[in-house]
Amino acid sequence: MSEITGAERPARDGSPFPDRRDPVFERDVRRMFTHIAQRYEWFDHVASMGNDLLWRPRALWDLDRFRAPGPVRRVLDLGCGTGELTRLTAHRFPSAQVVGVDFTAAMLAVAQRRTGTPGTAGKISYGRATAMRLPFPDGTFDLATNAFLARNLLDLEAALTEMRRVLRPGGVLLILEITEPVSPAFGSLFHAYFDHVVPWLGAAVDSAGPYRYLPESLRRLPPRPAFLDALRRAGFPRAEAHTQSMGIVTAFLAEAGARAP
Ligand SMILES: C[S@@+](CC[C@H](N)C(=O)[O-])C[C@H]1O[C@@H](n2cnc3c(N)ncnc32)[C@H](O)[C@@H]1O
């Protein structure tokens, strides 16, 4: 997919289309998620052909095998959006306090509404904050998770350092993200769908900008080995990448080292 230039922005239907080179990029990311908040979950289920319903539980399963056994008391789900991973995490660690944090109020409002589920509501709380400056003291959490956040971060390395700061030494970070498929042949097929069909589906629901931004944001993400290097530099000496669906998504797992960098 070629670079989308100024002439093609904004999207024809006027929906937000964040541009990473723009100083108001983060504001536009918030506008974009505000625009799609009500349709976010069902659109993702349709666009991923239901696979996203498997990706999050599988990533939590990987997390459980990666971490050292021991109690989990406090979990942070960053960029929690409508709370899909937050709720699954609360079910997976029933004795933990789970905090979902996001900088888009409209996504948090949906999360709050959906989290009325008996058995989890008491343990989940939501708050508004940017991933770049988390309102928690050093070493607060045993686990930190985030799904489909990383592509949207203006400064990935700074955000990874901030995630490391709020984890205790030995705490574990899970980052689930869309990634390039492992096989180039399957990659061509994937890109035909992801770069063309998904934006077309987005345009059909008045969201041409957000769903053109989606494939563009994937091109900004470092490849798996470079992502693992970034994690190590941010203070996670043990880091692994676990692919799913032929590499369409990857669960990055990383253990916080003894001292933050
Ligand atoms: C693609 S959604 C993912 C939501 C959810 N984690 C899931 O599994 O579906 C990305 C979320 O990250 C949030 N986000 C993006 N950049 C952020 C930042 N810098 N700080 C906090 N939240 C951010 C957006 O508001 C949005 O709700």
The ligand as an SDF file (V2000), in Angstrom:
LIG
                    3D

 27 29  0  0  0  0  0  0  0  0999 V2000
   -7.8720   -0.6460   18.7360 C   0  0  0  0  0  0  0  0  0  0  0  0
   -8.4460   -0.1360   20.3170 S   0  0  0  0  0  0  0  0  0  0  0  0
   -8.1800   -1.5830   21.3000 C   0  0  0  0  0  0  0  0  0  0  0  0
   -9.1510   -1.7240   22.4210 C   0  0  0  0  0  0  0  0  0  0  0  0
   -9.0310   -2.9800   23.2620 C   0  0  0  0  0  0  0  0  0  0  0  0
   -7.7440   -3.0930   23.8930 N   0  0  0  0  0  0  0  0  0  0  0  0
   -9.3490   -4.2400   22.5010 C   0  0  0  0  0  0  0  0  0  0  0  0
   -8.7880   -5.2960   22.8280 O   0  0  0  0  0  0  0  0  0  0  0  0
  -10.1980   -4.2170   21.6120 O   0  0  0  0  0  0  0  0  0  0  0  0
   -7.1310    0.9170   20.8370 C   0  0  0  0  0  0  0  0  0  0  0  0
   -7.4830    1.7100   22.0820 C   0  0  0  0  0  0  0  0  0  0  0  0
   -6.3000    2.3590   22.5330 O   0  0  0  0  0  0  0  0  0  0  0  0
   -6.6210    3.6580   22.9610 C   0  0  0  0  0  0  0  0  0  0  0  0
   -5.4040    4.4850   22.8350 N   0  0  0  0  0  0  0  0  0  0  0  0
   -4.7120    4.7850   21.7190 C   0  0  0  0  0  0  0  0  0  0  0  0
   -3.6380    5.5260   22.0090 N   0  0  0  0  0  0  0  0  0  0  0  0
   -3.6480    5.6980   23.3620 C   0  0  0  0  0  0  0  0  0  0  0  0
   -2.7890    6.3810   24.2680 C   0  0  0  0  0  0  0  0  0  0  0  0
   -1.7040    7.0430   23.8470 N   0  0  0  0  0  0  0  0  0  0  0  0
   -3.1100    6.3460   25.5830 N   0  0  0  0  0  0  0  0  0  0  0  0
   -4.2100    5.6840   26.0300 C   0  0  0  0  0  0  0  0  0  0  0  0
   -5.0570    5.0350   25.2040 N   0  0  0  0  0  0  0  0  0  0  0  0
   -4.7760    5.0330   23.8920 C   0  0  0  0  0  0  0  0  0  0  0  0
   -7.7420    4.1080   22.0550 C   0  0  0  0  0  0  0  0  0  0  0  0
   -8.4980    5.1350   22.6320 O   0  0  0  0  0  0  0  0  0  0  0  0
   -8.5230    2.8170   21.8660 C   0  0  0  0  0  0  0  0  0  0  0  0
   -9.5600    2.6870   22.7670 O   0  0  0  0  0  0  0  0  0  0  0  0
  1  2  1  0
  2  3  1  0
  2 10  1  0
  3  4  1  0
  4  5  1  0
  5  6  1  0
  5  7  1  0
  7  8  2  0
  7  9  1  0
 10 11  1  0
 11 12  1  0
 11 26  1  0
 12 13  1  0
 13 14  1  0
 13 24  1  0
 14 15  1  0
 14 23  1  0
 15 16  2  0
 16 17  1  0
 17 18  1  0
 17 23  2  0
 18 19  1  0
 18 20  2  0
 20 21  1  0
 21 22  2  0
 22 23  1  0
 24 25  1  0
 24 26  1  0
 26 27  1  0
M  CHG  2   2   1   9  -1
M  END
$$$$
